Amino acid sequence: MKTVILGLALFLGTLVQPALAQKADVSGKFNQSLKSYYALKNALATDKSEEAPKLALALQTAVKEVPHKGFKETKQHLLWMSESAVIQQKALELSKSNDLKNQRKSFEGISIAFIKLAKELKLNTQEAFVQYCPMGKFSWLNEVKEIQNPYYGSQMYDCGTVKDTLEKN
């Protein structure tokens, strides 16, 4: 009887292990894309329009590397497919511009999509802050609680408020 139970436990373990590894891979790659998002946000917040195109392409690559088939729930998979497509399209759009105003317009679409993903997927391994600028009515994610406004940069670097805190998962 002990042998049967042990055999069953080992069998179930082999079924669960790949699923856990797949979830860890999805989470890891998602968090890499989030780091790429933050790098782009930081460049825009400090008016570095010459860095933004390269960072947008790095973001696009990071998003492509998230193994979307690792989402077990259909709802999560569909959300990832729709929002990641927006991020990739807007990142490509941003990468083709050297104009800070146009880059920030593209970043708006990236931010809206990333906020949806972070809130719904709950994969962030670090605390994240949804911040909001009442002047332009823009939102973005930030890795720190202090406001770093990517839409107005040096003009109004600290304009905004923290609207939501996404706990680490």
Residue, then its C-alpha position, 0 to 999 in steps of 0.5 A: m500500500k505504501t508503495v502505491i501511495l508513494g508511486l501516486a505521489l511521484f506521478l502527481g509530482t511529475l504532473v505538477q512540476p512542469a506547471l510550476a516551472q512554466k508559471a515561474d518562467v512566465s512570471g520571470k519573463f513578465n518581470q523582465s518586461l516590466k524592468s524594460y518598461y521602467a527603463l523606458k519610463n525613466a528615460l522619458a521622465t528625465d527627457k532622454s529622447e535619444e535613449a528612448p528608441k533603443l529602450a522601446l525596442a528592448l521593451q518590445t523584445a522583452v514582451k515577445e519573450v514572455p511565453h504566452k502559452g504558459f498562461k493556464e487560464t484562457k482569460q489571462h492568455l487572451l488579455w496577454m495577447s491583446e495587451s502585449a500586441v498594443i505594447q509591441q505596436k506602441a513600442l515600435e512606434l516610439s522607437k521610430s521617433n526622436d521627438l519627445k512629445n511623440q514618444r510620450k504619446s506612444f508611451e501612453g498606450i504602453s502604460i495603459a496596457f501594462i497597467k491592465l496586465a499588472k493588475e489582472l495577472k498579478l505576476n509582479t515580484q516587486e511592489a509597483f505603483v500606479q501613478y497619475c498626473p492630473m494635469g494631463k490625465f495620464s497614468w503610468l507604473n513606477e517601481v518607486k513610490e516617489i513620483q517620476n512623471p514620464y509625460y512632462g519630464s523636467q517640466m513637472y517631474d514630480c507632478g502626480t499622485v499614487k493612485d494604487t499600489l500593486e503588491k508583490n506576488 
